[in-house]
Amino acid sequence: MNNLRILASFAFAVSLWIASVTAWGQDPLPSWNDTASKKSVQAFVERVTRQDSPDFVPVERRIATFDNDGTLWSEQPYYFQLAFALDRIKAMAPDHPEWKNQQPFQGVLEGDLKAVMAGGEKALIEIIAATHSGMTADEFEQIVTQWIDTAKHPQTGKLYKQMVYQPMLELLDYLRANDFKTFIVSGGGIEFMRPWTLETYGIPREQVVGSSIKSRYEIRDGKPVLVRLPEVNFIDDKEGKPVGIHMHLGQRPIFAAGNSDGDWQMLQYTTIGHSPSFGLIVHHTDADREWAYDRQSHVGRLDQALDDAQQQGWTVVDMKRDWKMIYPSE
């Protein structure tokens, strides 16, 4: 009798598990609340993938581009690539004793970010030049890979790569399940992102567009290498994003997602005079689970694009209202 009860309990538990899995599978965006934002995304995807739809888009034209910082993962209190650069300054400091008395490196070593930021764009360029060049492309990739696998956010204690948005991971999967090809188009460094985007987002390195520095081909110890130079090659931000899309993709996307004025031109390029198309803005409104910021933020400022969203018909995702969870660990 006891065995029958155990079997019945087990069968009931299994039936609940199957029901939950089935329910989860029926909703491709389970971490999204059933609000207008979710419905607009699903309506667009259905409209462009249903063959009898007047807005049907062939598979080869189903291109979706995503900003990275603030769109696919967090970006506060400063961009994560800057955190990488600051950590590199500290790691390289023993070989550069002069940095103890030389800004902006002195500020980094003393933990005085105000002094670093006081140097403006010039200081940031110096930091990037010192930490992102002077090695081969393979050596840089090894450094990035080791950092992304171990570095933790100072406030959350999470690995930086764990601070990706679960709802956006679901959106990427949902689009790919409907034969979209997903690209990252970011102001971040292309070679900073390439080593980990496949593991983190399911986006292979050849589908990453970003800013870059110049490289030079050399033979070292009988082997061909690419040496990274302290010179800017391309800035993939603002007006640069449509240019980067054209250079790397060769066609306009029909779906674009961003979170700041740095993505404004990409959203315009994707949607204005180009139909069917879809623009999405991630609006950071959740100070409890993440951060709340927009027009006055020094990182990820969202002002002009937010004003333009209503006129252009872009979907503005309110993180607090539209998302059940932020990070996968939740």
N, C-alpha and C positions, 0 to 999 in steps of 0.2 A: 504493500500500500504506500509505504514511504517512497519507494522507488517511483511509483506512478506520480506521486505529488512532485517529486524532484523533476521528473521528465516533463510534467505539465508546466511547472514553473519555468523550466528551461525553454520549452516551446513558446510560452508566452513572452519571455524576454527576447527570444529570437524574432518573434513576430513584431514586437515593438521596434527592434533595431532595424528590421527590413522596412517597416513603415517609415521610420525616420529617414533612412537612406533614400527611400523612394521620394519622400516629400522634398528632401534636400535636392535631389536630382531634378525635380520638376522646376525648380527655381534656379536659373543660372546666376542670379545675383542675390544670394541669400543674406549677405551682410548689408544689403540696402533696404531701408524702410520702403514701404509701398507708397511713395510720394510721387509728385509730378516729375521729379528728376529721373527716377528709375523708369517710369512709364515712357518718358520721352526717348530715352536711350533704346528701350526695347521696341518701341514703335518705329524708330528710324531703322533699326537693324532688320526688322520684319519687312519694312517697306522696300529696302534695297536688295533683299535676298530672295523675295518671293517672285518666282518667274512670271506670274501673271500680273505683277504690279507695274504700273506705268513708270515707276521710278526704279525698276530693276537695274542693278549695276553688275556687269560681268565680274567674275572672280578676279581677273587680272587688274581691275581698277579699284578693288576694295583695299585701299591703303588707309591706315590709321596712324597718326603721329602723336606722340606723348612727350611733353616736357618731363623732366625727371625731378629736379629739386622742387619740393612743395606740391608736386602733382602725383608722383609715384612713391616718394618717401619724404620724410620731414626735412626741414631746412633751418630750424631755429636751434640755438640763438645765432648761428651763422651757417653758411653752406658747408656741407660735410667735407667737400674737397678742401676747403680752407682748414678744417680740423686736421685733415691729413697733412697738409703743408706745415701747419704749426708743429705737429708731432715729428715731422721730418727735420725741422729746424733743431728741435731738442735732441734728436738722435744724432744729427751731424755736428752738433756743437763742439764735441771734443776735438774735432779736426779743424775747427775754426775759432781759436781763442780770441781773435779780433772781434767776434760778434758780441762779446760781453760789453763792449763800449761803442757799439755801432747800431744805430736804429735802421730798420725796424726790428732787427734781430735781437737787440737788447730787450726790447719790450716783450717779445715772444718768450725769451728765456726767463724774464722776471714775472711773467704772467700779467703784464700790464697791457691789455688789449686796447685800452684807450690811447696809449702812446703809439701802438701799431696803426690803429685806424686814423690817427691824426696825420699820418703820412699820406693818406689818401690812396689814389690809384697807383702812384709811383711806388709806394711802399709794398702794395700787394703784388705788383709786377716783380719787384725785387725778390720777394718771398717765393713766388712761383718760379722765377728763373733759377733761384738757388736750389730748389727742391725738386724740380721737374725736368732738369736738363743736366747734361754732363755725363749721362750714362747711356747705354744702348737701350733700344726699345724693349728687348727681352729682359734686361735688368730692371727697368722701370716696372714692367708688368709683374715681376716677382715681388717687388717692394709693395706695389698696390695690393696684390693678392694676400700677402702676409698681413697687411694692415687691415683690410676689410674683414679678414677672418678673426681678428683679435681685438680691434679697437672698439671701445665702448663710449657711448654718449655720456657726458659728464653729469647730466641731470637725471636721465631715466635709468642709467646703468645698463641699458640694452646695447647689444652690438648694433652698430650703425645699420648694418644690412637687415636687422630685425625690425627696424623702424620704417618698414614699407607698409603701405595702406592695403589692408585686406580687401576692401571694396574695389580698389583699382586692380588688384591681382585678379579678382573675379571678372572684372570688365575686360581685361586683356584676354583671359581664357574664353570668355563669351564671344568676343569678336573673332578670335582665331577659330572657334568652333563653327563660326559662320563664314569661314574662308576669307577673313580679313588677314592682311599681312601687317604686323604691328612694328612700328619703328619708334625709337627714342630720338627726339630732336631737342637737344639740351645745350644750354650755355656752358655746362660743365665740360671738362676735358674729355675728348673722345677716347684717349688711351687710358684715362683714369677709369672710365666706365666699362670699357670692353671686357676686362678680365672677369667680371662678375655678373653681367646683366643676364646671361643665359640661365645661370643657376637661380638668380633672384627673381627675374621677371619672365623667363622663357623667351627672351629676345636675344638672338645670336649676335655676335660681335659685328657681323657685316650689316646689321640693321640698326646700328648706332651712329647717329650724327651728332657731332659736338665740336667744341672749340679745339684748336690744335696749335702746337708750336712746330717750327721747322725742324726737319731732320736731314742728315747728310749720310750718304752711303760711303762706307769705308771697308777696307780689308784689315782685320786685326787678328794676329796670330794665324794667318792663313784662312780666316773665315770671314765671309761677308756679314756686315752688321749695319744697322741704322743707328746713328748717333743723334741723340736729342740735343737741339741747340737752344740757347736762351733767346730765341726770337719768335715773336708771335707770327703764326701763319694765317689763322682765320678765327674770328670771333663769331660763334654761332648763337647770337642773342639778338633780340629785337628785329631790326631790318635784316640781320644776317640769317635768321631762321628760314625765311622763304628762299634765300639764296642757297643755303645749305641743303634744303629739300631738293631744289632743282639740280644741284650738282650731284647729289648722292642717289636720289630716287628717280629723277627724270620725269616725274609727273606729279600733279597735285594730289594731295590726300583728299578723301571725302569725309574724313573724321579727324578732328584735332582736339586735343585736351591740354589745357595749361592751367596756371594758377596766378599769373602775375602779368604786369605790363610788359615784361620781357617776352611774353607769348602772344601779345596783342596782334602783331603783324602776321604771325603764323595762323592765327584764327581768322584774320581778314583774308589771307591768301587762300585758305581752305574753303571759305564759305561765300564770300561776296562775289556775286556773278557766277557762281559755280554750284549747280544744283543737279542732283540732290547732294546735300552736304550737312555736316553736323559739327557744331562747336560746343565745347564743354569747358567750364571754368570751375575748378575746385576752390571754394571759398572757405577760408580757415575761420571758423566761428566757434570752435569748441575749446575754451580755455581750460576746462576740467580734464579732458582726455588727451588734448594735444596743446595747441596754442590758438589764440584768437588775434588776428591782425589783418589789415588790408591797406588802407590809403596812406597811413603815416609810417608804415613799417620800413626799417632800413634794410630788411631782407624780404624778398618776395612781395614788393609793393604792388598792390592791386588797386588801381585808381581809374585810369583811362579805359582799360578793358572792361571794368565793371560798369562804367557809364555806358559803354557801347553795347553791352550784352543785350539789353532789352531791345534796342533798335535793330540789332542784327539777328535776334531770335536765338541767341546762344543759351544753352542750359547752364544755369548757375547752381552747382551742387553745394548746399549748405551742410557742412560736415556734421554739425550738431543735430540737425533735423533729419538729414537724409541717410546717415550711416548708423547702423546698429553697433558697429565696432570700428575701431581705428586700425589697430595692429593685429597681425595673426595670433599673437600670444594671448589675446583677449578671448 
